[in-house]
């Protein structure tokens, strides 16, 4: 059975990929999530095969940094279609469903998506369910016989995340998968109104609004494409930007008006929580520099430093963990929904900076250490005061590569296209 969904293959922005940001990221979410194995890593760089891609859209919501972007936003049209329906039990089916208008479920309407249901994001499902007010029945019954049935696992995880967010917000988690609770054996199949998710009804006022010339409120945020180039400045190689998908998720969550803001398990949500061991932190700031979304903020003033954390924009990518040369960073199992909704910035560690006993560069002072040494000197990178800033990045990658046997310990050869020794010196 050949399967090809509507639209074109997604656009791949390599400059956003976590692996291009730090070789130690070792992110394989897109590769593991693609149900037809159309995505492969060439070294650390993802590649999408247009000949193999079935346009299911799953990769566009799996990547936490929006490296894959849909050319046609069918999900937006689907949200508009469902929003025009009365708040009543509604079923969603994919375009591969053999009998979309026939169901035994107790729903008043069926809406057919042009892509796989696994292409729906957590924000999409929150909005489609009207914040828990609309019972949403996701018909994954065709998945068992579908060529991309493996995507059902991705769909189930997103449904679990939405339920968790709704429950912790004090709202009703009214999402149901057919595979979890199929209609009873005595339930009769019946025909229900079927709506095309790509063709939402539009009112006369909305039509006139669309036809009206739009004023440009301001310049759009620049798209990070392929900035991680050999020889570029460090600031250009490590751009920081909150992904559009995360900004939209925060907007949808804020609209829920949560009454309960307890702890969330990070394993079931698209958020993360960073913790830092102050006794190990050297104040180098590498964790914040490599953070793709600026969730970690590092500030330095004379002989003091501070590291803070913004949970709302943390995408749980673990890059800060692998970037820390002191193994001082770890991720917590839970995160407070209150800090996410209020966009709170919480302090992690602060301290005094003193000259390194080896090279003179500033490093954190720890109690009981009469001769503090920076992480570069302690890990054997040598005295490199002339290019201390770039050398700090290089020392981190050298130490990490040595531990994972990905580098030649004698020649200090690091398999990284963007931070090799030739670029730094």
Protein Blocks (a to p, Z undefined) as FASTA:
>chain_A
ZZddehjdddddfklpmklmpmklopaklmmmpmnlpaccehjaccddfklpgolommmm
mpmnlpaccfblfklmmmmmmmmpccdddddddfklmblmbcfbdcfbdcddfbdfklpc
fklmmmmnnnolaccdddfklmmmpcklmmmmmmmmmmmmmmmmmmmnopacdbcdfklm
gcdfklccdddddddfklccddfklmmmmmpccddfbdcddddfblmcghiafklmmccd
ddfklmmmmmmmmmnopabdcdddfklccbdcddddfklogolommmmmpmnlpaccdde
hjaccddddfklpgolommmmmpmnlpaccdfbdcfklmmnopacdfbdcdddddfklop
acdddehiabacdfklmnonopafklmmlmmmmmmmmmmmmmnopacfklopacdfklcf
klmZZ
